[in-house]
Amino acid sequence: MVRRLPIFVFLIALVHGRRLDDVLWSSTNPIFEISSNAHVITAQVGDRLKIQCSAPTNAEDYEYSIIYAVSSEEYQHCYLGANPHRVGACDSPTTQQSLSIVFRQFSPTPGGLEFQPGQTYYFITTSNGRSDGIDRRRGGLCETNKMKLKFDILPEGDHIIRPNPKFAARTYEDTTPVMYIIHTDDSSELDEDSATSSAFLLAVTSVFLMHLL
């Protein structure tokens, strides 16, 4: 019994992560200012965050963009290579859109994003903010407004220590096999998290008890 206990503990730890602060994907967001390094985000495998598109407005004022995962070179110089990895798009002026990123080592879907411990990942948009410039491959808001994100994934065994729990990211248990999803309505997100957490913990507990028998 004692020798099988670590397996159960490992399974619980595997799905434990934090809900990081949402990121507003807009050229007006101060995190994209040259003097700010808030666009550099430290995360652990299992964490997740939401990238929020601009609020719905009329088509003329809406900020259109496509978000890509790119290399360090493309991140630095604001261009797309031969095979850019499209993460998602903000392209609906009438609907509130958001993009949920789950930092998983292994994608449950073919071609999905994967985040390895100790590595750095980069998101940019080369769109210029207008509907007729959403498919630009160079420059755009990345160049003019520094719209880019850098994700530093902590090595295995490292943990983020936040001295004041008041400002700590919300913890959660997540088993949803999704790497990224464009949301149009997230009102039930917290309920879904609780439901999937309970279902998973019940399943793991059952497996653990079977090992004990």
Beta strands, then each sheet from edge to edge (+ up, - down):
strand 1: 16-19
strand 2: 23-24
strand 3: 40-43
strand 4: 48-52
strand 5: 65-70
strand 6: 85-90
strand 7: 98-102
strand 8: 120-124
strand 9: 148-153
strand 10: 170-173
strand 11: 180-183
sheet 1: 1+ 10-
sheet 2: 2+ 4+ 7- 11+
sheet 3: 3+ 9+ 8- 5+ 6-
end
